[in-house]
Each structure stands twice: as structure tokens, then as C-alpha cells.
Amino acid sequence: MSNPKHLSSQTADSADGAKRRVLQKGQQTRAVLLDAGLSLASQLGLEGISIGALAEMVGMSKSGVFAHFGSREDLQIAIVDEYYRRFEHEVFQPALEVPRGLPRVRAMFENWIRRVTEEEVQSGCIFISGAVEFDDREGPVHDALQRAINTWLTALQRAVEQAKQEGHLRPDADALQMVFEVHGLILSVHYEARFLQNPAAIDRIHRGFERIVAYYASPAAATGGGT
């Protein structure tokens, strides 16, 4: 005769396994939807995103998509968050493997430019297009965009401050101003490379970055130390 406790344990294990499989399938479906949502946003902008449009794109029912995102606004915010997650993975996290100071600042910039040239010149940047769409519209989507962009710029500012601490930049270097100027280069290269299709844009942004670094660099860094 089977042990009732053993049967109960098997039943519980089977139920747990089924729950895990359902959860994994749900996570996989959500990942597919977010990937499609990012593609749709690159074509139509965040404002062009809807439950219906995404459902049609992936061949799902509206109710199926709605099960993962309770509203159009929730979907838009999830797309912003996923875009930032990928940005952070490609741009910020690899730079943490580089020694702190100016080398890390350079790595963050180079990773940023690599993402621009390899992806965003073709597909656009949600941070930029989203800012145009939601700049004067308060609400959760606006806040999600602003939060993501500020998180990144704060990380860049922290790296610049560390470069000052390491003696790679002048003690009086204005970290906020340096980040402002670097961010301005990125915005400019999007306009020049994507809209104007200027073939010299990428070379010019590198030259612009070197001028910014040279202006804020400490005497030691300017002569080759710490870079």
C-alpha cells in the first residue's frame, strides 16, 4: 500500500512544478511582448503603442496581452523600463569592469556611442522620441521616462566625480556641466546621423568628447597619466 504522506509529497511537488512552468511561460511571453513593443515603439513612438497594435503584431488576442499589461499606460511604462534595462546592460554594466576614474568615464561614453551607432541610428532612441512626445504631458509615462534618463545621467555624474577623486580631472571641474556637455553631444549625433545622415557625425562626436576631456583634465591626465 502506498504511503499517504509520500503521495501527498508527490502531489505537492507536481503542483509546484506546474506552477513554475506556468510562471516561466508567462515570463517568456512577457519578454516576447516587450521585445515586440520596443520594435513597435521604434516605428510609431510610445504614443503609437496600444494593446491592440501589440496583439496584432504578435498574433495574440487583446485579452492575452491585457493579462500581462493591465492598461495601455502600463504597457508604455513597461517598454520604457525594458528599454532602460537593455541600455544599462549594454552601456553601464560593462563600464563597471573598467577602473574607476577617467577610464570608466571613457568606457561609459564609448559604450553609449556604440549603442547609438549599432542600434539607435537605425531604430531611434525612445529616450529622445519619448521626451518629444511627453515633454509637456505630466503623468506616469512622462515620469518613467524622466526617471530612467535621470538615473543614467546621475550614474555618469558619479563616474565624473570619481574621476575627480582619482586626480584625473581638475578639482574644480564642474561634474554637472561636463555631463551636460557630453549628453549634448549624444543628442546632437542622433540629429546629425539619423535625421541629417551626416557621415562625419560619429567622428565629430569623438572629437567633441576629447575636447571636453581635455578642458576638464588635470595636468597629470593631460600629459598621459590616468587615461
C-alpha positions as CSV (number, residue, x, y, z in Angstrom):
1,M,0.0,0.0,0.0
2,S,1.3,3.4,-0.9
3,N,2.3,5.7,1.9
4,P,-0.2,8.6,2.1
5,K,2.5,11.0,3.1
6,H,4.6,10.0,0.1
7,L,1.7,10.5,-2.2
8,S,0.9,13.9,-0.7
9,S,4.5,14.9,-1.2
10,Q,4.5,13.8,-4.8
11,T,1.2,15.8,-5.4
12,A,2.7,18.9,-3.8
13,D,5.9,18.6,-5.9
14,S,3.9,18.1,-9.1
15,A,1.8,21.2,-8.3
16,D,4.9,23.2,-7.6
17,G,6.4,22.1,-10.9
18,A,3.3,23.0,-12.8
19,K,3.3,26.5,-11.1
20,R,6.9,27.0,-12.1
21,R,6.2,26.0,-15.7
22,V,3.2,28.4,-15.9
23,L,5.4,31.2,-14.4
24,Q,8.2,30.6,-16.8
25,K,5.8,30.5,-19.8
26,G,4.3,33.8,-18.6
27,Q,7.7,35.4,-18.2
28,Q,8.7,34.2,-21.7
29,T,5.5,35.5,-23.2
30,R,6.0,38.9,-21.5
31,A,9.6,39.0,-22.8
32,V,8.3,38.4,-26.4
33,L,5.7,41.1,-25.9
34,L,8.2,43.6,-24.6
35,D,10.6,42.8,-27.5
36,A,7.8,43.4,-30.0
37,G,6.7,46.5,-28.1
38,L,10.2,48.0,-28.4
39,S,10.1,47.3,-32.1
40,L,6.7,48.9,-32.4
41,A,7.8,51.9,-30.4
42,S,10.8,52.5,-32.7
43,Q,8.4,52.7,-35.6
44,L,5.4,54.5,-34.1
45,G,6.8,56.1,-30.9
46,L,5.5,55.4,-27.4
47,E,2.3,57.3,-28.2
48,G,1.6,54.8,-31.1
49,I,1.7,51.9,-28.7
50,S,-1.6,50.2,-27.8
51,I,-2.8,46.8,-26.5
52,G,-4.5,46.2,-29.9
53,A,-1.5,47.1,-32.0
54,L,0.8,44.9,-30.0
55,A,-1.7,42.0,-30.0
56,E,-1.9,42.3,-33.8
57,M,1.9,42.4,-34.2
58,V,2.5,39.2,-32.2
59,G,-0.7,37.3,-33.3
60,M,-2.3,37.2,-29.8
61,S,-5.7,38.2,-28.6
62,K,-6.1,41.6,-26.9
63,S,-7.1,39.7,-23.7
64,G,-3.9,37.7,-23.9
65,V,-1.8,40.9,-24.0
66,F,-4.0,42.6,-21.4
67,A,-3.3,39.7,-19.0
68,H,0.4,40.9,-18.9
69,F,-0.2,44.6,-19.0
70,G,-3.4,45.9,-17.4
71,S,-3.6,49.1,-19.5
72,R,-2.0,50.9,-22.4
73,E,-0.2,53.1,-19.9
74,D,1.2,50.1,-18.0
75,L,2.4,48.7,-21.4
76,Q,4.1,52.0,-22.3
77,I,5.8,52.2,-18.9
78,A,7.0,48.5,-19.2
79,I,8.5,49.3,-22.6
80,V,10.4,52.3,-21.1
81,D,11.6,50.1,-18.2
82,E,12.7,47.4,-20.6
83,Y,14.5,49.9,-22.9
84,Y,16.4,51.2,-19.9
85,R,17.2,47.7,-18.7
86,R,18.8,46.9,-22.0
87,F,20.6,50.3,-22.1
88,E,22.0,49.7,-18.7
89,H,23.1,46.2,-19.6
90,E,24.9,47.4,-22.8
91,V,26.3,50.7,-21.6
92,F,26.7,51.0,-17.8
93,Q,27.3,47.5,-16.5
94,P,30.3,46.7,-18.8
95,A,31.9,50.1,-17.8
96,L,31.9,48.9,-14.1
97,E,34.6,46.4,-15.1
98,V,36.9,49.3,-16.1
99,P,38.9,51.0,-13.3
100,R,37.1,54.0,-11.8
101,G,38.1,57.4,-12.9
102,L,38.6,58.8,-16.4
103,P,38.9,55.2,-17.9
104,R,35.4,54.4,-16.7
105,V,34.0,57.7,-17.9
106,R,35.5,56.9,-21.3
107,A,34.1,53.4,-21.3
108,M,30.6,54.7,-20.5
109,F,30.9,57.2,-23.4
110,E,32.3,54.6,-25.8
111,N,29.6,52.1,-24.9
112,W,27.0,54.8,-25.3
113,I,28.3,55.7,-28.8
114,R,28.5,52.0,-29.8
115,R,24.8,51.6,-28.9
116,V,23.9,54.7,-30.9
117,T,25.8,53.7,-34.0
118,E,24.9,50.0,-33.9
119,E,21.2,50.3,-32.9
120,E,19.8,53.8,-32.4
121,V,20.8,55.5,-35.6
122,Q,18.6,52.9,-37.4
123,S,15.8,52.4,-34.8
124,G,15.8,55.7,-32.9
125,C,16.1,56.3,-29.2
126,I,13.0,56.0,-27.0
127,F,14.5,58.5,-24.5
128,I,14.7,61.1,-27.2
129,S,11.5,60.4,-29.1
130,G,9.6,59.9,-25.8
131,A,10.9,63.2,-24.5
132,V,9.4,64.9,-27.5
133,E,6.1,63.1,-27.1
134,F,5.7,63.6,-23.4
135,D,7.7,66.7,-22.6
136,D,4.6,68.8,-21.8
137,R,2.4,65.9,-20.6
138,E,2.5,65.0,-17.0
139,G,1.7,61.5,-15.9
140,P,3.2,58.1,-15.2
141,V,4.8,57.6,-18.7
142,H,6.4,61.0,-18.5
143,D,7.7,60.2,-15.0
144,A,9.0,56.8,-16.1
145,L,11.0,58.4,-19.0
146,Q,12.3,61.1,-16.8
147,R,13.3,58.7,-14.0
148,A,15.2,56.4,-16.5
149,I,17.1,59.3,-18.1
150,N,18.0,60.9,-14.7
151,T,19.2,57.5,-13.4
152,W,21.6,57.2,-16.2
153,L,22.8,60.8,-16.1
154,T,23.3,60.5,-12.3
155,A,25.4,57.4,-12.8
156,L,27.5,59.3,-15.4
157,Q,27.9,62.2,-13.0
158,R,29.0,59.8,-10.2
159,A,31.7,58.5,-12.6
160,V,32.9,62.0,-13.3
161,E,33.1,62.8,-9.6
162,Q,35.1,59.6,-9.1
163,A,37.5,60.8,-11.9
164,K,38.0,64.0,-9.9
165,Q,38.7,62.0,-6.7
166,E,41.3,59.9,-8.7
167,G,43.0,63.0,-9.8
168,H,42.2,62.5,-13.5
169,L,40.1,65.7,-13.6
170,R,40.7,69.1,-12.1
171,P,39.5,69.5,-8.5
172,D,37.3,72.5,-9.7
173,A,35.8,70.6,-12.6
174,D,32.1,71.0,-12.7
175,A,30.7,67.5,-13.0
176,L,27.2,68.6,-13.8
177,Q,28.5,70.8,-16.6
178,M,30.7,68.0,-18.0
179,V,27.7,65.6,-18.1
180,F,25.6,68.3,-19.7
181,E,28.1,68.7,-22.4
182,V,28.5,65.0,-23.0
183,H,24.8,64.5,-23.1
184,G,24.6,67.3,-25.6
185,L,27.0,65.5,-27.9
186,I,24.8,62.4,-27.8
187,L,21.6,64.4,-28.6
188,S,23.5,66.1,-31.4
189,V,24.8,63.0,-33.0
190,H,21.3,61.5,-33.1
191,Y,20.1,64.5,-35.0
192,E,23.1,64.6,-37.3
193,A,23.5,60.9,-38.0
194,R,19.8,59.8,-38.0
195,F,18.0,62.8,-39.4
196,L,20.6,64.7,-41.5
197,Q,22.5,61.4,-42.3
198,N,25.8,63.2,-41.9
199,P,28.6,60.6,-42.4
200,A,31.0,62.7,-40.4
201,A,28.8,62.8,-37.3
202,I,30.4,59.9,-35.4
203,D,33.9,61.2,-36.0
204,R,32.9,64.6,-34.8
205,I,31.3,63.4,-31.6
206,H,34.6,61.6,-30.7
207,R,36.5,64.8,-31.3
208,G,34.0,66.7,-29.3
209,F,34.3,64.3,-26.4
210,E,38.1,64.6,-26.4
211,R,37.8,68.4,-26.3
212,I,35.6,68.1,-23.3
213,V,38.0,65.8,-21.5
214,A,41.0,68.0,-22.4
215,Y,39.3,71.0,-20.9
216,Y,38.4,69.3,-17.6
217,A,41.5,67.1,-17.3
218,S,44.0,67.5,-14.5
219,P,47.6,68.5,-15.6
220,A,48.7,64.9,-14.9
221,A,45.9,63.4,-17.0
222,A,46.6,65.9,-19.8
223,T,50.1,64.6,-20.1
224,G,49.0,61.0,-20.3
225,G,48.6,60.0,-16.6
226,G,45.4,58.3,-15.6
227,T,43.9,58.0,-19.0
